[in-house]
Amino acid sequence: MRIVFCGVGAIGSTAAVLCRNLEATLVFVDFDRVESKNLLAQAYVKPSVGKNKAEALKLQFLNLHGVKTEAHGVRITRDNVEALCGGADLLVDCMDNRDSRLLLSDFARRAGKPLVHGAVSGDGTFGLVRWDEHFVPDAEDTPGQATCEGGAHLPLLGLLAATLARTVQDFMKHGTRRDSIVNLSTVMS
Amino acid sequence: MATLNITYDGMSADVPVEFDGHVADADIRRIATELVRSGGVPGLHLSQLHHEAFAHFVVDRFRGARGEERIYLRPKVPFGAR
């Protein structure tokens, strides 16, 4: 089984670490590089600063957990989405922008691939885990509306990533697809 | 009987509601405002809630495993600006 994490920033890297027990090949796709500020909210360590996130996470899985993974340090585009995601048994969207989420969603629907999305609100008060059949990206009220960039709201990110990882685990083991809404006092599925 | 979940200002609560047929999103927002103001939502009583507090909120509708209706009223989740 092959699980492809699209985006391994705050949500994706944390959720992936919580999926390290699965009997599956974990694949990381992210074009971005690790910055010092990422260490506060993402599953990276100081020696990873400057490295590509997907490659850095792959190294950490091998060195810290003894788990082999795959990494692709590229941005997902219309030209490469089939090559990157075509072999997936499950796609996990942890990206940070609407266009990329829509691109992945379009591909998953065309290819008949299961896809689950994880997202947090910009003010850090709640997050969503949504299967693609229930996924409609919200329009922004104002252009450039705040996101969680910079790693604020770590406890909520942890809770959301854990809920997403549990959703992935339940799907892989039982085929169940549960949507959740998460805040610091409640997880509702 | 449907369950309406309201997420507001970091809080989230369920309240059972009885609807006759389909209720429009705008009406869900109005009903939620009244429920929160009146104290009808356990743990979410804000008597001074502004009447437009939910104006830009999203209404999600799902069917549970046993066919029950669940309605979520929540803020938008910005997916980035690129």
Interface residues (C-beta under 8 A of the other chain):
Chain A: M95 D96 N97 R98 D99 S100 R101 A119 V120 S121 G122 D123 T125 F126 G127 L128 H134 P137 D138 A139 E140 D141 P143 G144 Q145 A146 T147 D179 I181 N183 L184 S185 T186 M188
Chain B: N5 T7 D9 G10 M11 S12 D14 H56 V58 D60 F62 Y72 R74 P75 K76 V77 P78 F79 G80 A81 R82
